[in-house]
Amino acid sequence: MPVKCLTNVVYGESGRDWRLEKTFNPGWDHIVAAIDRLDKFHYPWVWLFIGDETEDATVECLTIMGGDGVYWLGLSAGKYDQLRLCSPNKGTHEVKVWTSDQGFADEERYVTYDRDLVLRVARYFAETGEPLPDALWEPV
């Protein structure tokens, strides 16, 4: 598995103070547990790094943000620069995917409610370092 580091961002009760939790060379069970722990507030996102991960860099990684059945996925790795998962048949109203600190929302067409799709994307990326080919991706 090419994922070198799984990084969770963890917020405290205030929603302002945060820390990073890192798991090096995570197994598939670690990745699934991190995705399932997402809750938009305390655990708003996880990064799967395939390159050399640093605290300030979000390259060579898959970002999965959200939780509670709502997910936003972005990918910057290899020849792919700033892609996000897209469902063009969905609406353009904003959906909140991160509710602590500064938060984040995007149009519904860039959000998925399909946990199985999120896991398929994560597994394919973890195994290949590539975006899932049967999912639709759009540049940010």
C-alpha positions as CSV (number, residue, x, y, z in Angstrom):
1,M,0.0,0.0,0.0
2,P,1.6,3.3,-1.0
3,V,0.0,5.3,1.8
4,K,2.9,6.4,4.0
5,C,0.9,8.5,6.5
6,L,-2.7,8.8,7.6
7,T,-3.2,12.2,9.3
8,N,-6.3,13.1,11.3
9,V,-7.1,16.7,12.3
10,V,-8.6,16.6,15.8
11,Y,-10.5,19.6,17.4
12,G,-11.2,20.0,21.0
13,E,-14.6,21.1,22.6
14,S,-14.1,24.8,21.7
15,G,-13.8,23.9,18.0
16,R,-10.7,26.2,17.8
17,D,-7.8,24.2,19.3
18,W,-6.6,21.4,17.1
19,R,-3.9,18.8,16.9
20,L,-2.7,16.2,14.4
21,E,-2.8,12.4,14.9
22,K,-0.5,10.5,12.5
23,T,-0.4,6.9,11.7
24,F,2.6,5.8,9.6
25,N,2.2,3.0,7.1
26,P,-1.5,2.5,8.0
27,G,-3.3,-0.7,7.2
28,W,-6.7,-0.7,5.5
29,D,-8.4,-1.1,8.9
30,H,-6.8,2.1,10.1
31,I,-8.0,4.0,7.0
32,V,-11.6,2.7,7.4
33,A,-11.6,3.6,11.1
34,A,-10.4,7.1,10.4
35,I,-13.1,7.6,7.8
36,D,-15.8,6.2,10.0
37,R,-14.7,8.5,12.9
38,L,-15.2,11.7,10.8
39,D,-17.9,13.8,12.4
40,K,-17.6,17.3,10.8
41,F,-16.5,18.9,14.1
42,H,-14.0,17.0,16.3
43,Y,-12.7,14.9,13.4
44,P,-13.5,17.0,10.3
45,W,-11.0,15.5,7.9
46,V,-8.3,12.9,7.2
47,W,-5.4,13.0,4.8
48,L,-3.9,9.9,3.1
49,F,-0.4,10.8,2.1
50,I,1.6,8.8,-0.5
51,G,4.5,11.3,-0.7
52,D,6.7,12.9,1.9
53,E,4.1,14.4,4.3
54,T,4.8,17.6,6.2
55,E,2.5,19.5,8.5
56,D,2.2,22.4,6.0
57,A,1.8,20.4,2.8
58,T,-1.3,18.9,1.4
59,V,0.2,17.5,-1.8
60,E,0.6,13.8,-2.8
61,C,-2.6,13.0,-0.8
62,L,-6.3,12.3,-0.8
63,T,-8.3,14.5,1.5
64,I,-11.6,13.2,2.9
65,M,-13.6,15.8,4.8
66,G,-17.0,15.7,6.5
67,G,-18.7,12.8,8.4
68,D,-22.1,11.9,9.6
69,G,-23.0,10.7,6.1
70,V,-21.7,13.7,4.2
71,Y,-18.3,13.7,2.5
72,W,-16.1,15.9,0.4
73,L,-13.1,14.4,-1.4
74,G,-10.1,16.2,-2.9
75,L,-7.0,14.7,-4.5
76,S,-3.6,16.2,-5.4
77,A,-1.1,13.4,-6.3
78,G,1.2,12.6,-9.1
79,K,0.0,14.1,-12.4
80,Y,-3.3,15.2,-10.7
81,D,-3.5,18.6,-9.2
82,Q,-6.4,19.7,-7.1
83,L,-9.2,17.5,-8.2
84,R,-12.5,17.1,-6.3
85,L,-15.1,14.4,-6.5
86,C,-18.1,15.6,-8.5
87,S,-21.7,14.6,-9.1
88,P,-23.0,17.1,-11.7
89,N,-26.6,15.9,-11.4
90,K,-26.8,17.3,-7.8
91,G,-27.6,20.8,-6.9
92,T,-25.5,24.0,-6.3
93,H,-26.7,24.8,-2.8
94,E,-24.0,24.8,-0.2
95,V,-23.6,21.8,2.1
96,K,-21.5,22.1,5.3
97,V,-18.8,19.4,5.6
98,W,-16.7,21.0,8.4
99,T,-18.4,22.9,11.2
100,S,-15.6,23.7,13.7
101,D,-13.0,26.5,13.5
102,Q,-13.2,28.2,10.1
103,G,-15.4,25.5,8.7
104,F,-15.9,24.5,5.0
105,A,-18.9,24.1,2.7
106,D,-19.2,23.4,-1.0
107,E,-21.9,23.0,-3.5
108,E,-23.9,19.8,-3.2
109,R,-22.5,18.5,-6.5
110,Y,-19.1,18.3,-4.9
111,V,-20.4,16.3,-1.9
112,T,-21.3,12.6,-1.7
113,Y,-23.6,10.8,0.8
114,D,-22.3,7.4,-0.3
115,R,-19.9,5.9,2.3
116,D,-19.2,2.9,0.0
117,L,-18.0,5.3,-2.7
118,V,-15.8,7.1,-0.2
119,L,-14.3,3.7,0.8
120,R,-13.8,2.6,-2.8
121,V,-12.0,5.9,-3.6
122,A,-9.9,5.6,-0.5
123,R,-9.0,2.0,-1.2
124,Y,-8.1,2.6,-4.8
125,F,-6.0,5.6,-3.8
126,A,-4.3,3.6,-1.0
127,E,-3.4,0.8,-3.5
128,T,-2.4,2.9,-6.5
129,G,-1.9,6.6,-5.6
130,E,-4.5,7.4,-8.3
131,P,-8.0,8.7,-8.4
132,L,-10.7,6.0,-8.8
133,P,-11.3,5.9,-12.5
134,D,-15.0,5.2,-12.4
135,A,-15.7,8.3,-10.3
136,L,-16.1,11.7,-11.8
137,W,-13.4,14.2,-10.8
138,E,-13.2,17.9,-11.6
139,P,-10.4,20.5,-11.1
140,V,-10.9,22.8,-8.2
